[in-house]
């Protein structure tokens, strides 16, 4: 399985309406995406959001990422977010949120704050 974890921090709360509009459109697209095994969304605080998706393979993820509403959401994210981070890896199981967050933080040279 191909794992994709993203973390996005908005420029401020004023960006929330635009963010949620594009998020809802992307969620609808994901429900019909070829090869999607698992999808999860995590709210860290009012301006920081995570996604965890698990795909049959990298090709399925790439096909979803580069089309339709998700592609538009990626374009708009550059205007509404301060930070955009991602990490991908192969696994034979769906990772926990704890593992996903730890991997991303480590990838960017941070130690995850507990609590």
C-alpha positions as CSV (number, residue, x, y, z in Angstrom):
1,X,0.0,0.0,0.0
2,X,1.1,3.6,-0.7
3,X,0.7,5.9,2.3
4,X,0.4,9.7,1.9
5,X,0.3,12.1,4.9
6,X,-0.1,15.9,4.5
7,X,-0.1,18.8,6.9
8,X,-1.4,22.2,6.0
9,X,-1.3,25.4,8.2
10,X,-3.5,28.2,7.0
11,X,-2.4,31.8,7.0
12,X,-5.2,32.6,9.4
13,X,-8.8,31.8,10.4
14,X,-10.0,34.1,7.6
15,X,-8.9,31.3,5.2
16,X,-11.2,28.7,6.7
17,X,-14.2,29.2,4.4
18,X,-12.1,28.8,1.3
19,X,-10.2,25.9,2.8
20,X,-13.4,24.0,3.7
21,X,-15.0,24.6,0.4
22,X,-12.1,22.9,-1.4
23,X,-11.8,20.2,1.2
24,X,-15.4,19.2,0.8
25,X,-15.0,19.1,-3.0
26,X,-11.8,17.0,-2.6
27,X,-13.6,14.6,-0.2
28,X,-16.3,14.0,-2.8
29,X,-13.7,13.3,-5.4
30,X,-11.9,10.9,-3.1
31,X,-15.0,8.8,-2.5
32,X,-15.0,7.8,-6.1
33,X,-11.2,7.6,-6.5
34,X,-9.7,4.4,-8.0
35,X,-7.5,2.5,-5.5
36,X,-8.4,4.5,-2.3
37,X,-8.3,2.1,0.7
38,X,-8.5,4.5,3.6
39,X,-8.9,8.2,4.2
40,X,-8.8,10.2,7.4
41,X,-8.7,13.9,8.3
42,X,-7.3,15.4,11.6
43,X,-7.7,18.9,13.0
44,X,-4.6,20.0,15.0
45,X,-6.0,23.4,15.8
46,X,-8.0,26.1,14.1
47,X,-5.6,26.6,11.3
48,X,-3.7,23.3,11.0
49,X,-5.1,20.2,9.3
50,X,-3.8,16.8,8.4
51,X,-4.8,14.1,5.9
52,X,-3.9,10.5,5.9
53,X,-4.7,8.5,2.8
54,X,-3.9,4.9,1.9
55,X,-3.8,3.7,-1.7
56,X,-3.4,0.4,-3.5
57,X,-0.3,1.9,-5.1
58,X,1.4,5.2,-6.0
59,X,-0.2,5.3,-9.4
60,X,-3.7,5.5,-7.9
61,X,-2.6,8.3,-5.6
62,X,-1.0,10.2,-8.4
63,X,-4.1,9.9,-10.6
64,X,-6.2,11.3,-7.8
65,X,-3.8,14.1,-6.9
66,X,-3.4,15.4,-10.4
67,X,-7.0,15.7,-11.3
68,X,-10.2,17.6,-10.7
69,X,-11.1,19.2,-7.4
70,X,-8.0,18.0,-5.6
71,X,-5.8,19.6,-8.2
72,X,-7.7,22.8,-7.8
73,X,-7.4,22.5,-4.0
74,X,-3.6,22.1,-4.3
75,X,-3.4,25.2,-6.5
76,X,-5.4,27.3,-4.0
77,X,-3.5,26.0,-1.0
78,X,-0.4,27.9,-2.1
79,X,-2.4,31.1,-1.6
80,X,-4.1,30.3,1.7
81,X,-1.5,28.3,3.6
82,X,1.8,29.2,5.3
83,X,3.0,25.7,5.5
84,X,2.4,22.7,3.2
85,X,4.1,19.4,4.2
86,X,3.9,15.9,3.0
87,X,5.5,12.5,3.3
88,X,4.8,9.2,1.5
89,X,5.9,5.6,2.1
90,X,5.1,2.0,1.3
91,X,3.5,-0.2,4.0
92,X,1.6,-3.4,4.4
93,X,-0.7,-1.8,7.0
94,X,-2.7,1.3,7.6
95,X,-0.6,3.5,10.0
96,X,-2.0,5.1,13.1
97,X,-2.3,8.9,13.4
98,X,0.5,8.8,16.0
99,X,2.9,7.0,13.6
100,X,1.9,9.3,10.7
101,X,2.5,12.5,12.6
102,X,5.8,11.2,14.0
103,X,7.0,10.3,10.5
104,X,6.1,13.7,9.1
105,X,7.7,15.6,12.0
106,X,10.8,13.5,11.8
107,X,11.0,14.0,8.0
108,X,11.0,17.8,8.5
109,X,13.5,17.6,11.4
110,X,11.1,18.3,14.3
111,X,10.3,16.3,17.4
112,X,6.5,16.1,17.8
113,X,5.3,17.9,20.8
114,X,3.3,15.6,23.1
115,X,0.0,16.7,24.6
